[in-house]
């Protein structure tokens, strides 16, 4: 195929058809005028409001009869639209929206999407709502409406995914297709990721253009919004995309070697190799775009600050009307022309004349610019390096506290096979050192117990397999699964652990640890539910 971007074109046209048929069914009807909805905008607002109500009822697994829809439209109209309609009118309007506009009066709806791979039109079936028969109080037969897949896709495409989540979602889908070796689908997703980055870069450039023209026309709210979007975009370091690129290169290289050394690739493998090359190209462009956004983010901040400072300085300038302060004064007293230079001198201000310093002539001269750059570089390097080292040290100390606490907890549980939190409390009452290891501070112990209770059952073998299959950044913070896997691999006494189970003991009892320090070095009392921790070992 000559134009690869035209693949899967009918899928795109299916999304277009969802809007096109809805507008067509609504715009060609004159019934709307009976209820006071005259413009297409008013009609579409009501249609989507009704569809959202049907979706919410479906999600709550509640019935959605025509009486329910009529009551909903009556409430919305009374509070918001304020059209001159009775309850019967609202019910009649709901019947019209559902059965005429959304259901096309019971006739099947189709939309043609051109398939460029087959060079022919493909007929696409479209349906927004469906219905089923229900019985209320086991006596009254009613029709309940619910959204079809097309209806859900239409609504979910309007708002449900926030802008700052689109990039993350497409990146996750791309990773999933890459792991499943669905390279044709991965190509579409990496294109979506690249397009979102390009859109964000264009937003920054447009914002900088507006600021250059007039910073006062660019509100603080708009500035805050684009800064947040930039931070969301660049929060994932480009290292992740570089890891994807290395994986793609490795797989493409293995296919190329197989083609050269073993056999000629089949049609499917050739298609995979072509898709891998396309993915690699877009990953390179994505990394470049990511770097451009990072640079533009700081340029935007510097430009906005500079423009605001310039506007602030302009407010300090005193302005004179030329006619009243100059022309009229001269006409009243022509002799004032002799002092005109006092008035015009600020317009021709220049740098003061340099004075020759004889003392400097006998000093050893060095390039000033180079020395200033060296001083700045040394200062920045020193501050940044010291700050990074300090942050790494504090993070290592914090992770070590998590490791020591979880290690002590596993030792208690592994010794007997299972143990309750109450038994641990009793056991450590007279063992101050062990209690200090178990609870280094309130925050660490609380987070460990919350994570254990939330996960309930943790399979160590499954964690090891997941880590080997997924590309992920090395965690800089505490993650229970990562820490358990680390302990099972590094500590000989835990290498036989296969599963860790944590359950609440539903007897209403609570366990209390008194006199525990928190991060602010204050004494606190920990009171939590009693839980049982079970360790399943090999053999």
SELUMDO-709125 format. One record per residue (C-alpha): residue number from 1; x, y, z. Coordinates in Angstrom, 1 decimal. Layout:
N
REC   i     xx     yy     zz
REC NUM      X      Y      Z
...
END
This chain:
539
REC   i     xx     yy     zz
REC   1    0.0    0.0    0.0
REC   2    1.4    3.4   -1.0
REC   3    0.1    5.4    1.9
REC   4    0.4    3.5    5.1
REC   5   -1.5    6.1    7.1
REC   6   -4.7    5.1    5.2
REC   7   -4.7    1.7    6.8
REC   8   -7.7    1.0    9.1
REC   9   -9.5    4.0    7.6
REC  10  -13.0    2.5    8.1
REC  11  -12.3    2.4   11.9
REC  12  -11.8    6.2   11.8
REC  13  -14.9    6.7    9.7
REC  14  -16.9    4.7   12.2
REC  15  -16.2    7.3   14.8
REC  16  -17.1   10.0   12.3
REC  17  -20.3    8.2   11.5
REC  18  -21.4    8.2   15.1
REC  19  -21.6   12.0   15.1
REC  20  -22.7   12.4   11.4
REC  21  -25.8   10.2   11.7
REC  22  -26.8   11.7   15.1
REC  23  -26.7   15.2   13.6
REC  24  -28.5   14.1   10.5
REC  25  -31.3   12.4   12.4
REC  26  -31.7   15.6   14.5
REC  27  -31.3   18.4   12.0
REC  28  -33.8   17.1    9.5
REC  29  -36.7   17.0   12.0
REC  30  -39.2   19.8   12.7
REC  31  -40.6   18.2   15.8
REC  32  -38.1   20.0   18.0
REC  33  -39.9   23.3   17.4
REC  34  -43.0   22.0   19.3
REC  35  -40.9   21.8   22.5
REC  36  -39.0   25.1   22.0
REC  37  -35.6   23.6   20.9
REC  38  -35.0   25.7   17.8
REC  39  -31.2   25.5   17.2
REC  40  -29.0   22.5   16.5
REC  41  -26.9   23.3   19.5
REC  42  -29.9   23.1   21.9
REC  43  -31.0   19.9   20.3
REC  44  -27.6   18.2   20.6
REC  45  -27.3   19.4   24.2
REC  46  -30.5   17.6   25.1
REC  47  -29.7   14.5   23.2
REC  48  -26.3   14.0   24.9
REC  49  -27.9   14.9   28.3
REC  50  -30.4   12.0   27.7
REC  51  -27.7    9.6   26.6
REC  52  -25.6   10.4   29.7
REC  53  -28.7    9.6   31.9
REC  54  -29.2    6.3   30.1
REC  55  -25.5    5.5   30.6
REC  56  -25.6    6.4   34.3
REC  57  -28.6    4.2   34.9
REC  58  -26.9    1.3   33.0
REC  59  -23.7    1.7   35.1
REC  60  -25.8    1.6   38.3
REC  61  -27.6   -1.4   37.0
REC  62  -31.0    0.3   37.4
REC  63  -34.0    0.3   35.1
REC  64  -34.3    3.2   32.6
REC  65  -37.9    3.2   31.4
REC  66  -39.6    6.0   29.4
REC  67  -41.2    7.2   32.6
REC  68  -37.7    7.6   34.1
REC  69  -36.4    9.5   31.1
REC  70  -39.5   11.8   31.1
REC  71  -39.0   12.6   34.8
REC  72  -35.3   13.3   34.2
REC  73  -36.0   15.7   31.3
REC  74  -38.7   17.4   33.4
REC  75  -36.2   18.0   36.2
REC  76  -33.4   19.2   33.9
REC  77  -35.8   21.5   32.1
REC  78  -37.2   23.0   35.3
REC  79  -33.7   23.7   36.7
REC  80  -31.8   24.6   33.5
REC  81  -33.4   24.7   30.1
REC  82  -36.6   26.4   31.3
REC  83  -38.7   25.6   28.3
REC  84  -42.5   25.8   28.4
REC  85  -43.2   22.1   28.8
REC  86  -45.4   20.0   31.0
REC  87  -44.5   16.6   32.4
REC  88  -46.4   14.9   29.5
REC  89  -44.4   17.1   27.0
REC  90  -41.2   16.0   28.6
REC  91  -42.1   12.3   28.4
REC  92  -43.2   12.8   24.8
REC  93  -39.9   14.6   24.1
REC  94  -37.9   11.7   25.7
REC  95  -39.8    9.2   23.5
REC  96  -38.9   11.3   20.5
REC  97  -35.2   11.5   21.4
REC  98  -34.8    7.8   22.1
REC  99  -37.1    6.2   19.5
REC 100  -36.8    8.7   16.6
REC 101  -33.4   10.4   16.9
REC 102  -31.3    7.7   18.5
REC 103  -33.1    4.7   17.1
REC 104  -34.0    6.1   13.7
REC 105  -37.6    5.1   14.2
REC 106  -36.6    1.4   14.3
REC 107  -34.7    1.4   11.0
REC 108  -31.2    0.1   10.9
REC 109  -28.5    2.8   10.5
REC 110  -25.5    2.4    8.2
REC 111  -22.5    4.6    7.3
REC 112  -20.1    4.1    4.5
REC 113  -16.4    4.1    5.2
REC 114  -13.9    3.7    2.3
REC 115  -11.5    0.8    2.7
REC 116   -8.3    1.9    0.9
REC 117   -6.8   -1.6    1.2
REC 118   -9.7   -3.2   -0.7
REC 119  -10.5   -0.1   -2.8
REC 120  -14.2   -0.3   -2.0
REC 121  -16.7    1.2    0.5
REC 122  -17.3   -0.8    3.7
REC 123  -20.8   -0.6    5.2
REC 124  -20.6    0.2    8.9
REC 125  -23.5   -0.6   11.2
REC 126  -24.2    2.1   13.8
REC 127  -26.5    1.8   16.8
REC 128  -26.7    4.1   19.8
REC 129  -29.3    2.5   22.2
REC 130  -31.0   -0.9   22.7
REC 131  -33.9   -2.1   24.9
REC 132  -35.0   -5.0   26.8
REC 133  -38.3   -6.1   28.5
REC 134  -38.5   -5.8   32.3
REC 135  -41.2   -6.5   34.9
REC 136  -41.8   -4.0   37.7
REC 137  -43.1   -5.6   40.9
REC 138  -43.3   -8.8   38.8
REC 139  -46.5   -7.6   37.3
REC 140  -46.1   -4.5   35.0
REC 141  -44.3   -5.0   31.8
REC 142  -42.0   -2.2   30.7
REC 143  -39.3   -1.4   28.2
REC 144  -35.9   -0.5   29.7
REC 145  -33.3    1.3   27.5
REC 146  -29.5    0.9   27.7
REC 147  -26.5    2.1   25.6
REC 148  -24.8   -0.1   23.0
REC 149  -21.1   -0.3   22.4
REC 150  -21.4    2.5   19.9
REC 151  -23.3    4.7   22.4
REC 152  -20.6    4.1   25.0
REC 153  -17.8    4.9   22.5
REC 154  -19.5    8.1   21.5
REC 155  -19.9    9.4   25.1
REC 156  -16.5    8.3   26.3
REC 157  -14.9   10.2   23.4
REC 158  -16.5   13.4   24.5
REC 159  -15.1   14.0   28.0
REC 160  -14.4   10.9   30.1
REC 161  -10.6   10.9   29.4
REC 162   -8.9   14.1   30.6
REC 163   -6.3   15.7   28.4
REC 164   -3.5   15.0   30.9
REC 165   -4.4   11.2   30.9
REC 166   -4.5   10.7   27.1
REC 167   -0.7   10.5   26.8
REC 168   -0.4    8.0   29.7
REC 169   -3.2    5.8   28.3
REC 170   -1.8    5.7   24.8
REC 171    1.6    4.9   26.1
REC 172    0.2    2.0   28.2
REC 173   -1.7    0.6   25.2
REC 174    1.5    0.9   23.1
REC 175    3.5   -1.0   25.7
REC 176    0.8   -3.7   25.9
REC 177    0.8   -4.2   22.1
REC 178    4.6   -4.2   22.0
REC 179    4.7   -7.0   24.6
REC 180    2.1   -9.0   22.7
REC 181    4.0   -8.4   19.5
REC 182    1.0   -6.8   17.9
REC 183    3.2   -4.5   16.0
REC 184    0.6   -3.2   13.5
REC 185   -1.5   -1.9   16.5
REC 186    1.6   -0.6   18.2
REC 187    2.3    1.5   15.2
REC 188   -1.0    3.3   15.5
REC 189   -0.5    3.9   19.3
REC 190    3.0    5.3   18.9
REC 191    1.7    7.6   16.2
REC 192   -1.0    8.8   18.7
REC 193    1.7    9.4   21.4
REC 194    3.8   11.4   18.9
REC 195    0.7   13.4   17.8
REC 196   -0.2   14.3   21.4
REC 197    3.4   15.5   22.0
REC 198    3.3   17.5   18.8
REC 199    0.0   19.1   19.9
REC 200    1.4   20.0   23.2
REC 201    4.5   21.6   21.6
REC 202    2.2   23.6   19.3
REC 203    0.2   24.8   22.3
REC 204    3.4   26.1   23.9
REC 205    4.4   27.9   20.7
REC 206    1.0   29.5   20.3
REC 207    1.1   30.6   24.0
REC 208    4.5   32.2   23.5
REC 209    3.2   34.1   20.4
REC 210    0.3   35.5   22.4
REC 211    2.6   36.5   25.3
REC 212    4.9   38.3   22.8
REC 213    2.0   40.2   21.3
REC 214    0.5   41.3   24.6
REC 215    1.1   39.5   27.9
REC 216   -1.9   41.1   29.5
REC 217   -4.2   39.2   27.1
REC 218   -2.8   35.9   28.4
REC 219   -4.4   35.1   31.7
REC 220   -2.7   33.5   34.7
REC 221   -5.3   30.7   34.5
REC 222   -4.2   29.9   30.9
REC 223   -0.5   30.0   32.0
REC 224   -1.1   27.7   34.9
REC 225   -3.1   25.3   32.7
REC 226   -0.3   25.0   30.1
REC 227    2.4   24.6   32.8
REC 228    0.5   21.7   34.4
REC 229    0.0   20.1   31.0
REC 230    3.7   20.5   30.3
REC 231    4.7   18.9   33.6
REC 232    2.3   16.0   33.0
REC 233    3.8   15.5   29.6
REC 234    7.5   15.6   30.7
REC 235    6.9   13.7   34.0
REC 236    7.8   10.4   32.3
REC 237   11.4   10.7   31.5
REC 238   12.6   10.0   28.0
REC 239   14.5    7.1   29.4
REC 240   11.3    5.0   29.1
REC 241   11.0    5.8   25.4
REC 242   14.7    5.0   24.9
REC 243   14.1    1.6   26.5
REC 244   11.2    1.0   24.1
REC 245   13.6    1.9   21.2
REC 246   16.3   -0.5   22.4
REC 247   13.7   -3.3   22.6
REC 248   12.4   -2.5   19.1
REC 249   15.9   -2.4   17.7
REC 250   16.7   -5.8   19.3
REC 251   13.6   -7.5   17.9
REC 252   14.2   -6.0   14.5
REC 253   17.8   -7.1   14.6
REC 254   16.8  -10.7   15.5
REC 255   14.3  -10.8   12.6
REC 256   17.0   -9.4   10.2
REC 257   19.5  -12.0   11.3
REC 258   16.9  -14.8   10.9
REC 259   16.2  -13.6    7.4
REC 260   20.0  -13.6    6.5
REC 261   21.2  -16.7    8.4
REC 262   18.3  -19.1    8.6
REC 263   15.7  -18.7    6.0
REC 264   13.7  -16.1    4.0
REC 265   11.1  -14.4    6.2
REC 266    7.5  -15.2    5.6
REC 267    4.9  -12.6    4.7
REC 268    3.9  -12.1    8.3
REC 269    7.4  -11.8    9.6
REC 270    8.2   -9.3    6.8
REC 271    5.2   -7.2    7.9
REC 272    6.4   -7.4   11.5
REC 273    9.9   -6.2   10.5
REC 274    8.4   -3.3    8.5
REC 275    6.2   -2.3   11.5
REC 276    9.2   -2.4   13.8
REC 277   11.1    0.0   11.6
REC 278    8.2    2.4   11.6
REC 279    7.9    2.1   15.4
REC 280   11.6    2.9   15.7
REC 281   11.3    5.9   13.5
REC 282    8.4    7.3   15.5
REC 283   10.2    6.6   18.8
REC 284   13.1    8.6   17.6
REC 285   10.8   11.5   16.7
REC 286    8.9   11.1   20.0
REC 287   12.2   11.4   22.0
REC 288   13.1   14.6   20.0
REC 289    9.6   16.0   20.5
REC 290    9.9   15.3   24.3
REC 291   13.2   17.2   24.4
REC 292   11.6   20.1   22.5
REC 293    8.7   20.3   25.0
REC 294   11.2   20.3   27.9
REC 295   13.2   23.2   26.4
REC 296   10.1   25.1   25.4
REC 297    8.6   24.7   28.9
REC 298   11.5   26.7   30.4
REC 299   11.5   29.2   27.5
REC 300    7.8   29.9   28.1
REC 301    8.4   30.5   31.8
REC 302   11.3   32.9   31.1
REC 303    9.4   34.7   28.4
REC 304    6.3   35.2   30.6
REC 305    8.4   36.5   33.5
REC 306   10.3   38.9   31.2
REC 307    7.2   40.3   29.6
REC 308    5.5   40.9   33.0
REC 309    8.6   42.6   34.3
REC 310    8.7   44.8   31.3
REC 311    5.0   45.7   31.8
REC 312    5.8   46.5   35.4
REC 313    8.6   48.8   34.5
REC 314    6.4   50.6   31.9
REC 315    4.0   51.5   34.7
REC 316    6.8   53.5   36.4
REC 317    7.3   55.7   33.4
REC 318    5.8   59.1   33.7
REC 319    4.1   60.2   30.5
REC 320    3.5   63.8   29.3
REC 321    0.9   65.1   26.8
REC 322    3.0   66.9   24.1
REC 323    0.5   69.6   23.4
REC 324   -0.2   70.8   26.9
REC 325    3.2   70.2   28.4
REC 326    5.4   71.3   25.4
REC 327    3.6   73.2   22.7
REC 328    1.4   75.3   24.9
REC 329    4.3   76.2   27.2
REC 330    6.5   77.3   24.4
REC 331    3.7   79.4   22.9
REC 332    3.3   81.1   26.3
REC 333    7.0   81.6   26.8
REC 334    9.2   81.3   23.6
REC 335   12.3   81.8   25.7
REC 336   11.8   78.3   27.2
REC 337   13.2   76.9   24.0
REC 338   16.6   77.5   25.5
REC 339   15.9   74.8   28.1
REC 340   14.3   72.3   25.6
REC 341   17.2   69.9   26.1
REC 342   16.0   69.2   29.7
REC 343   12.7   67.9   28.3
REC 344   14.2   65.9   25.5
REC 345   17.3   64.6   27.2
REC 346   15.7   61.4   28.5
REC 347   14.9   60.3   25.0
REC 348   18.6   60.3   24.1
REC 349   20.0   58.7   27.2
REC 350   23.2   56.7   26.6
REC 351   25.7   54.8   28.6
REC 352   28.1   56.9   30.8
REC 353   31.6   57.5   29.4
REC 354   34.2   55.0   30.6
REC 355   37.0   56.3   32.9
REC 356   40.5   55.0   32.5
REC 357   41.6   53.3   35.7
REC 358   45.3   53.4   36.0
REC 359   45.5   50.8   38.8
REC 360   43.8   48.2   36.5
REC 361   46.5   48.8   33.9
REC 362   49.1   47.1   36.1
REC 363   47.0   44.1   37.1
REC 364   47.1   40.7   35.4
REC 365   44.1   40.7   33.0
REC 366   42.1   37.6   32.4
REC 367   39.1   37.2   30.0
REC 368   36.1   38.4   32.1
REC 369   33.5   36.5   30.2
REC 370   35.3   33.1   30.6
REC 371   35.9   33.7   34.3
REC 372   32.2   34.5   34.9
REC 373   31.1   31.4   33.0
REC 374   33.5   29.2   35.0
REC 375   32.3   30.7   38.3
REC 376   28.6   30.1   37.4
REC 377   29.2   26.6   36.2
REC 378   31.2   25.7   39.3
REC 379   28.5   27.1   41.6
REC 380   25.7   25.3   39.8
REC 381   27.6   22.0   39.6
REC 382   28.4   22.2   43.3
REC 383   24.8   23.0   44.4
REC 384   23.2   20.5   42.1
REC 385   25.6   17.7   43.0
REC 386   25.4   18.2   46.7
REC 387   21.6   18.4   46.5
REC 388   21.3   15.2   44.5
REC 389   23.7   13.4   46.9
REC 390   21.7   14.5   49.9
REC 391   18.4   13.4   48.3
REC 392   19.8   10.0   47.4
REC 393   21.1    9.6   50.9
REC 394   17.8   10.4   52.5
REC 395   16.0    8.2   50.1
REC 396   18.3    5.2   50.8
REC 397   17.9    5.7   54.6
REC 398   14.1    5.8   54.2
REC 399   14.1    2.6   52.0
REC 400   16.3    0.9   54.6
REC 401   13.8    1.6   57.3
REC 402   11.1    0.0   55.1
REC 403   13.4   -3.0   54.5
REC 404   14.2   -3.5   58.2
REC 405   10.6   -3.3   59.3
REC 406    9.3   -5.7   56.6
REC 407   12.2   -8.1   57.2
REC 408   11.4   -8.2   61.0
REC 409    7.7   -8.8   60.1
REC 410    8.5  -11.7   57.8
REC 411   10.8  -13.3   60.4
REC 412    8.0  -13.4   62.9
REC 413    5.5  -14.9   60.4
REC 414    8.0  -17.4   58.8
REC 415    9.0  -18.7   62.2
REC 416    5.5  -20.1   63.0
REC 417    4.0  -20.1   59.5
REC 418    1.5  -17.4   60.5
REC 419    1.2  -14.9   63.3
REC 420   -1.3  -12.2   64.3
REC 421   -0.5   -8.5   65.0
REC 422   -1.7   -8.9   68.6
REC 423    0.9  -11.7   69.1
REC 424    3.6   -9.5   67.6
REC 425    2.6   -6.7   70.0
REC 426    2.9   -9.0   73.0
REC 427    6.1  -10.5   71.7
REC 428    7.9   -7.1   71.3
REC 429    6.7   -5.5   74.6
REC 430    9.9   -6.5   76.4
REC 431   12.2   -6.5   73.3
REC 432   12.8   -2.9   72.7
REC 433   15.3   -3.4   69.9
REC 434   13.0   -5.7   67.9
REC 435   10.1   -3.3   68.3
REC 436   12.3   -0.4   67.1
REC 437   13.2   -2.5   64.0
REC 438    9.6   -3.4   63.4
REC 439    8.3    0.1   63.9
REC 440   11.0    2.6   63.0
REC 441    8.3    5.3   62.9
REC 442    4.6    5.6   62.6
REC 443    4.5    6.5   58.9
REC 444    6.6    3.5   57.8
REC 445    4.7    0.9   59.8
REC 446    1.4    2.3   58.7
REC 447    2.2    2.2   55.0
REC 448    3.5   -1.3   55.2
REC 449    0.4   -2.6   57.0
REC 450   -2.0   -0.7   54.6
REC 451   -0.2   -2.2   51.6
REC 452   -0.3   -5.7   53.0
REC 453   -4.0   -5.6   53.8
REC 454   -4.8   -4.1   50.4
REC 455   -3.0   -6.7   48.5
REC 456   -4.1   -9.6   50.7
REC 457   -2.3  -12.4   48.7
REC 458    1.1  -11.8   47.1
REC 459    2.6  -14.5   44.9
REC 460    6.4  -14.1   44.8
REC 461    6.9  -16.2   41.7
REC 462    4.3  -14.1   39.8
REC 463    6.1  -11.0   40.8
REC 464    9.4  -12.3   39.5
REC 465    7.8  -13.3   36.2
REC 466    6.1   -9.9   35.9
REC 467    9.4   -8.1   36.5
REC 468   11.1  -10.1   33.7
REC 469    8.4   -9.4   31.2
REC 470    7.7   -5.7   31.7
REC 471    9.8   -2.6   31.1
REC 472    9.7   -0.3   34.1
REC 473   11.7    2.4   35.8
REC 474   13.6    1.4   38.9
REC 475   11.4    2.5   41.8
REC 476   12.9    5.3   43.9
REC 477   10.2    5.0   46.6
REC 478    8.7    2.1   48.6
REC 479    6.7   -0.4   46.7
REC 480    5.6   -3.5   48.7
REC 481    5.8   -6.0   45.8
REC 482    9.3   -4.8   44.8
REC 483   10.5   -4.9   48.4
REC 484    9.1   -8.4   49.0
REC 485   10.8   -9.7   45.8
REC 486   14.1   -8.1   46.9
REC 487   13.9   -9.8   50.3
REC 488   13.1  -13.2   48.8
REC 489   16.1  -12.9   46.5
REC 490   18.7  -11.3   48.8
REC 491   18.0  -12.9   52.2
REC 492   18.8  -16.7   52.4
REC 493   16.1  -17.2   55.1
REC 494   13.4  -15.9   52.8
REC 495   14.3  -17.8   49.6
REC 496   11.7  -20.5   50.2
REC 497    8.8  -18.1   50.6
REC 498    6.2  -18.6   47.8
REC 499    3.3  -16.5   49.0
REC 500    2.5  -13.9   51.6
REC 501   -1.2  -13.7   52.8
REC 502   -2.7  -11.0   55.0
REC 503   -6.3  -11.1   56.4
REC 504   -8.2   -9.0   58.9
REC 505   -9.4  -10.9   62.0
REC 506  -13.1  -10.0   62.2
REC 507  -13.5  -10.1   65.9
REC 508  -13.8   -6.4   66.5
REC 509  -10.5   -6.3   68.5
REC 510   -7.8   -3.7   68.0
REC 511   -4.0   -3.7   68.6
REC 512   -2.3   -0.8   70.3
REC 513    1.4    0.2   70.1
REC 514    2.2    3.1   72.5
REC 515    5.1    5.6   72.5
REC 516    6.0    5.3   68.8
REC 517    8.0    8.1   67.2
REC 518    6.7    9.7   64.1
REC 519    8.8   11.6   61.4
REC 520    8.6   14.8   63.5
REC 521   10.1   12.9   66.5
REC 522    6.8   13.1   68.5
REC 523    5.5   10.2   70.6
REC 524    2.3    8.8   69.1
REC 525    0.0    5.8   69.8
REC 526   -0.8    3.4   66.9
REC 527   -4.2    1.8   67.1
REC 528   -5.1   -0.6   64.3
REC 529   -7.2   -3.6   63.5
REC 530   -5.9   -7.1   64.3
REC 531   -4.7   -8.9   61.2
REC 532   -3.2  -12.3   60.5
REC 533   -0.1  -12.7   58.4
REC 534    0.6  -16.1   56.8
REC 535    3.7  -17.1   55.0
REC 536    3.6  -20.1   52.6
REC 537    7.0  -21.7   52.0
REC 538    8.2  -24.3   49.5
REC 539    7.8  -27.9   50.5
END
